[in-house]
Structure formats: C-alpha cells, structure tokens
Amino acid sequence: MAYRRIGLISLLDGVNDAALRYLLLHLNTLQSSFEFEFLSPHPEDPFLREVAGGKTADRAAVREDCAHFKNLLMAHLRDQALVFGTREDPPEHIVVLTGARFDDNFYSVRHSGVSVIALGNWKRWMAPPSVLEFALTLTIREAITTVSPVGSGAVLRGSVHLGTKGCPCDVTASLSDARQKALSSFLCAFCKQAVRDAGAAEVIPDIEAMLSKSWLGPADDPSSPAGVVSALGHDLFIVKGIRPTWWELIRTALRRDGAQQFLLLLQTTIGTILIAVLLLVLGLK
C-alpha cells in the first residue's frame, strides 16, 4: 500500500514550536498510511507573507493563490534538493498552519493540494482541548482529504456532513465550533463508507489510531508523548492559551517535579533573591 505524504509548514507565532513538531511527527509512529514532514519554504514567499500570523487574510484570494504557491514551493524544494543532493521528491499535499484569521471567520481553505489552517481566532476559553490538540486534529482532517481521488467522487475533500458528531469531517464554520473534533474525534460511519468507496478501506484503522487521544498518555509519565510535550514546556492538560501563564508553569512544575522538589526549588530561589538583596544593601552601606 502506498503511503500519502503530507508536507507541513508552521507559521504559528507564540506556539511552542518544538512541542507542536513533536506531536505532528509522532503521528508517523502510529500508522503507515500517512507520512508527515516539515518543510522549509523560501523565507520571502509572498503567499506565506499573505497568511502570516496576526493578519486578516482574504479567504477567497488565498484559495485562488494556492496553485501558484504550490508551484513556487515545489520549484524551491527541488532547488534545495539539488543543493543537498537528496533524491526524494517533495510531497504532493501541503498543510500550512498559521496564526492568521480569514475575513469570513472560516478557519480553513483547501485547493490544488494546499490546505491552510488559520488559528488566529483561537481563544483561551476554547480549551480544553489545547491549541496543540486543535492543530493536531485539524491536520489529520487535511490528511484525510488525500484519501479521495480527484474528481466528482472526491467526497472527503469537501464538506461532508452537517451534523456535529465529533467526526473530523463535521461542517464547522468557526473555530470554536470545531472543539468536538479535537475533544472526542472519531471517524463516523458515513465517512468510513466514503473511505471504502474511495477504495482505501485499509487506511481506516490508521485514521482511527491518529484520532484516538489514548496514545498521548499521561503528562506525568516522562516516556509518554504527553510527558515529552510537558518536558518541552507545554502541558497539554494544564496550558490553555498559546503561551503558558505563570500559574500554569507552576502547576506544570508541581505535576512534573512533585511538590517537595518544587518547594525546595522555590525556597532556594527565594533564598538566593534574599541573599542578593542583602548583599546589595550591605554594599550600599
């Protein structure tokens, strides 16, 4: 069975990039139907400047520009392959994760093998799930589009069903409505049949393996993915915003290091500060 390669580009300013990359690349270890990889685009690419974080982008214009962006990106990647002497061709499907927002408040657009996921409307109150889990689930949704062949039968490439089931193919106009996709995501019976109709029934277990959150494990287990992400500075079960607050950092430290070690660290820190203040005062005298 041929696997489907998904090229990833992250423009999520402020998000813990190491944790995001780890989670998305960990999907490669869970299944063999899809292969995710991060790409290095040209730093002055006009399309990526158009959808850069913090901006409000014209969604219709972004859609129209997808094909041209892909052509430029493929040319850039092939040039880079010649420089480094690599042999693997670039992936055919590209997912761009960005902190921008679209002018019509929709959060995604896909065209010509390019998907843009705009998380600029993300708010702290939308957690749980965390912003990283949102990005994870929405990326898996874009991977599912590659199952359908191009043409009139490409059911999974568009909006699939109106009902909100917690399926990644739910029609959700706004980012806040997409919470159920990330909280309890599963591939519904209708979408499973669409996958079978596309002649790709064998990928269903792999899609379900990625959507299941059980593989994350507990954050206090340093060998689990959630534990690794916590060590990278973003506890999936505590941090609600793009960046952790001081209180969330303290809670993360308590969970990871234990109360006694944390109190010892706190005492040491306070003691060091007091000594520094004392020396400063004595020096002034």
C-alpha positions as CSV (number, residue, x, y, z in Angstrom):
1,M,0.0,0.0,0.0
2,A,1.4,3.4,-1.0
3,Y,1.6,5.9,1.8
4,R,0.4,9.5,1.4
5,R,3.0,12.2,2.2
6,I,1.8,15.4,3.9
7,G,4.2,18.4,3.9
8,L,3.8,20.8,6.9
9,I,4.6,24.4,7.3
10,S,4.1,26.2,10.6
11,L,3.5,29.9,10.9
12,L,2.0,29.7,14.4
13,D,3.7,32.6,16.2
14,G,3.9,32.1,20.0
15,V,3.0,28.4,19.9
16,N,5.6,26.0,21.4
17,D,7.1,25.0,18.1
18,A,9.1,22.1,19.5
19,A,6.1,20.6,21.1
20,L,3.9,21.1,18.0
21,R,6.5,19.5,15.7
22,Y,7.0,16.6,18.1
23,L,3.3,15.8,18.2
24,L,2.7,16.0,14.5
25,L,5.8,13.9,13.6
26,H,4.8,11.4,16.3
27,L,1.8,10.6,14.1
28,N,4.3,8.8,11.8
29,T,5.0,6.2,14.5
30,L,1.3,5.4,15.0
31,Q,0.4,4.2,11.5
32,S,1.8,3.7,8.0
33,S,-0.8,5.2,5.7
34,F,0.3,8.7,6.0
35,E,3.8,10.3,6.4
36,F,4.1,13.8,7.8
37,E,7.1,16.0,7.3
38,F,8.0,19.6,8.0
39,L,9.2,21.7,5.0
40,S,11.5,24.8,4.8
41,P,9.9,27.2,2.3
42,H,11.5,30.2,0.8
43,P,11.6,32.9,3.6
44,E,10.3,35.6,1.3
45,D,7.4,33.6,-0.2
46,P,4.6,36.1,-1.0
47,F,1.8,33.6,-0.2
48,L,3.2,32.8,3.2
49,R,3.6,36.5,4.0
50,E,-0.1,36.9,3.0
51,V,-1.2,34.3,5.6
52,A,1.4,35.1,8.2
53,G,0.3,35.2,11.9
54,G,-1.6,38.2,13.2
55,K,-3.0,39.2,9.8
56,T,-6.6,39.0,8.5
57,A,-6.4,37.3,5.1
58,D,-9.0,37.3,2.2
59,R,-10.0,33.7,2.2
60,A,-11.2,33.8,-1.4
61,A,-7.9,35.3,-2.6
62,V,-5.9,32.8,-0.6
63,R,-7.8,30.0,-2.3
64,E,-7.0,31.4,-5.7
65,D,-3.3,31.8,-4.8
66,C,-2.9,28.2,-3.6
67,A,-1.9,26.7,-7.0
68,H,0.7,29.4,-7.7
69,F,2.1,29.0,-4.2
70,K,2.4,25.2,-4.6
71,N,4.3,25.6,-7.9
72,L,6.8,28.1,-6.4
73,L,7.2,25.9,-3.3
74,M,7.9,22.8,-5.4
75,A,10.4,24.6,-7.5
76,H,12.2,25.9,-4.3
77,L,12.2,22.4,-2.8
78,R,13.7,20.9,-5.9
79,D,16.4,23.5,-6.0
80,Q,17.2,22.7,-2.4
81,A,17.3,19.0,-3.2
82,L,19.9,19.7,-5.9
83,V,22.0,21.7,-3.4
84,F,21.9,19.0,-0.7
85,G,22.0,16.1,-3.2
86,T,18.8,14.5,-1.9
87,R,16.6,12.2,-4.1
88,E,13.1,12.2,-2.6
89,D,10.6,14.3,-4.5
90,P,8.6,16.9,-2.5
91,P,5.2,15.8,-1.0
92,E,2.1,16.4,-3.2
93,H,-0.1,17.8,-0.4
94,I,0.9,20.8,1.7
95,V,-0.7,21.9,5.0
96,V,0.1,25.4,6.3
97,L,-0.7,26.1,9.9
98,T,-0.9,29.8,10.6
99,G,-1.9,32.3,13.3
100,A,-3.7,34.4,10.8
101,R,-7.5,34.7,10.5
102,F,-9.8,34.7,7.5
103,D,-12.0,37.6,6.7
104,D,-15.1,35.4,6.7
105,N,-14.2,33.8,10.0
106,F,-13.9,30.3,8.5
107,Y,-10.7,28.7,9.7
108,S,-9.6,26.6,6.7
109,V,-9.3,26.5,2.9
110,R,-8.0,23.8,0.6
111,H,-7.3,24.0,-3.1
112,S,-4.8,22.5,-5.6
113,G,-3.2,20.2,-3.0
114,V,-2.7,23.0,-0.5
115,S,-4.6,23.4,2.8
116,V,-4.3,26.5,5.0
117,I,-5.5,26.2,8.7
118,A,-5.9,29.6,10.2
119,L,-5.9,29.5,14.0
120,G,-6.0,33.3,14.6
121,N,-9.4,33.2,16.2
122,W,-8.1,30.8,18.9
123,K,-9.1,32.0,22.4
124,R,-8.1,30.6,25.9
125,W,-11.7,29.8,26.7
126,M,-11.7,27.2,23.8
127,A,-9.5,24.9,25.9
128,P,-9.8,22.1,26.5
129,P,-8.7,20.9,24.1
130,S,-5.3,22.7,23.9
131,V,-4.3,24.7,20.9
132,L,-1.8,21.9,20.0
133,E,-4.6,19.3,20.0
134,F,-6.6,21.6,17.8
135,A,-3.7,21.8,15.3
136,L,-3.2,18.1,15.6
137,T,-6.8,17.1,14.8
138,L,-7.2,19.7,12.0
139,T,-4.0,18.5,10.4
140,I,-5.3,14.9,10.5
141,R,-8.5,16.2,8.8
142,E,-6.5,17.6,5.9
143,A,-4.6,14.3,5.6
144,I,-8.0,12.5,5.2
145,T,-8.7,14.6,2.1
146,T,-5.8,12.8,0.3
147,V,-7.8,9.5,0.5
148,S,-10.4,10.6,-2.0
149,P,-9.3,10.7,-5.7
150,V,-9.6,14.0,-7.6
151,G,-12.9,14.3,-9.4
152,S,-16.7,14.1,-8.7
153,G,-16.2,11.3,-6.3
154,A,-13.8,13.2,-4.1
155,V,-16.3,13.2,-1.2
156,L,-13.7,13.6,1.6
157,R,-12.1,16.6,0.0
158,G,-15.1,18.9,0.8
159,S,-17.7,19.4,3.5
160,V,-19.1,16.0,4.3
161,H,-22.0,16.3,6.7
162,L,-23.9,19.0,8.6
163,G,-24.4,17.1,11.8
164,T,-21.8,17.7,14.6
165,K,-20.7,14.2,15.6
166,G,-17.2,14.7,16.8
167,C,-16.0,13.5,13.4
168,P,-13.1,15.4,11.8
169,C,-15.3,15.9,8.7
170,D,-18.1,17.8,10.6
171,V,-19.0,21.0,9.0
172,T,-17.9,23.7,11.5
173,A,-17.9,27.2,10.2
174,S,-16.0,28.7,13.2
175,L,-13.0,27.6,15.1
176,S,-15.0,27.4,18.4
177,D,-17.4,25.0,16.8
178,A,-14.6,22.7,16.0
179,R,-13.9,21.8,19.6
180,Q,-15.8,18.5,19.5
181,K,-13.5,17.4,16.6
182,A,-10.5,17.6,18.9
183,L,-12.2,16.6,22.2
184,S,-13.8,13.3,21.1
185,S,-12.7,12.8,17.5
186,F,-13.8,9.6,15.6
187,L,-14.4,8.7,12.0
188,C,-18.2,8.4,11.7
189,A,-20.0,5.6,9.8
190,F,-20.7,7.9,6.8
191,C,-17.1,8.9,6.4
192,K,-15.9,5.3,6.8
193,Q,-18.1,4.3,3.9
194,A,-16.7,7.3,1.9
195,V,-13.2,5.9,2.5
196,R,-14.3,2.5,1.4
197,D,-15.9,3.9,-1.7
198,A,-12.6,5.6,-2.5
199,G,-11.0,2.2,-2.5
200,A,-9.0,2.9,0.7
201,A,-10.6,0.8,3.4
202,E,-7.2,-0.3,4.7
203,V,-6.5,3.3,5.9
204,I,-9.5,3.4,8.3
205,P,-7.6,1.8,11.3
206,D,-4.7,4.2,10.7
207,I,-7.0,7.2,10.7
208,E,-8.6,6.0,13.9
209,A,-5.2,5.4,15.5
210,M,-4.3,9.0,14.9
211,L,-7.6,10.4,16.1
212,S,-7.6,8.5,19.3
213,K,-6.1,10.5,22.1
214,S,-5.2,7.5,24.2
215,W,-1.7,7.5,22.6
216,L,-0.9,10.8,24.3
217,G,-0.7,9.1,27.7
218,P,-0.4,10.9,31.0
219,A,1.6,14.1,31.3
220,D,3.4,12.8,34.5
221,D,4.9,9.8,32.5
222,P,8.2,11.1,31.0
223,S,8.2,8.4,28.4
224,S,4.7,9.2,27.0
225,P,4.1,11.8,24.3
226,A,2.2,14.0,26.7
227,G,5.1,13.7,29.1
228,V,7.6,14.6,26.4
229,V,5.5,17.6,25.4
230,S,5.3,18.7,29.1
231,A,9.1,18.5,29.3
232,L,9.2,20.7,26.2
233,G,7.3,23.3,28.1
234,H,3.6,22.8,27.1
235,D,1.5,20.6,29.4
236,L,-1.5,19.5,27.2
237,F,-3.7,19.2,30.2
238,I,-2.9,22.4,32.0
239,V,-1.9,25.1,29.4
240,K,-5.0,26.7,27.9
241,G,-3.5,29.5,25.9
242,I,-1.0,29.9,23.1
243,R,1.6,30.6,25.8
244,P,1.5,29.2,29.4
245,T,0.8,31.7,32.2
246,W,3.0,31.8,35.3
247,W,0.3,29.9,37.2
248,E,0.2,27.2,34.5
249,L,4.0,27.0,34.6
250,I,3.9,26.5,38.4
251,R,1.2,23.8,38.1
252,T,3.2,22.1,35.4
253,A,6.3,22.1,37.6
254,L,4.3,20.7,40.5
255,R,3.0,17.8,38.3
256,R,6.4,17.1,36.8
257,D,8.7,17.5,39.7
258,G,6.5,16.9,42.7
259,A,5.5,19.2,45.5
260,Q,8.6,18.6,47.7
261,Q,11.1,19.2,44.9
262,F,9.2,22.3,43.7
263,L,9.1,23.8,47.2
264,L,12.8,23.1,47.6
265,L,13.4,24.9,44.3
266,L,11.1,27.7,45.4
267,Q,13.0,28.0,48.8
268,T,16.3,28.0,47.0
269,T,15.1,30.7,44.6
270,I,13.7,32.9,47.4
271,G,16.8,32.4,49.4
272,T,19.1,33.4,46.5
273,I,17.0,36.5,46.0
274,L,17.1,37.5,49.7
275,I,20.9,37.0,49.8
276,A,21.3,39.1,46.6
277,V,19.2,41.9,48.2
278,L,21.1,41.7,51.5
279,L,24.5,41.9,49.7
280,L,23.2,44.8,47.7
281,V,22.0,46.7,50.8
282,L,25.3,46.0,52.6
283,G,27.2,47.1,49.6
284,L,25.3,50.3,49.6
285,K,26.2,50.9,53.2
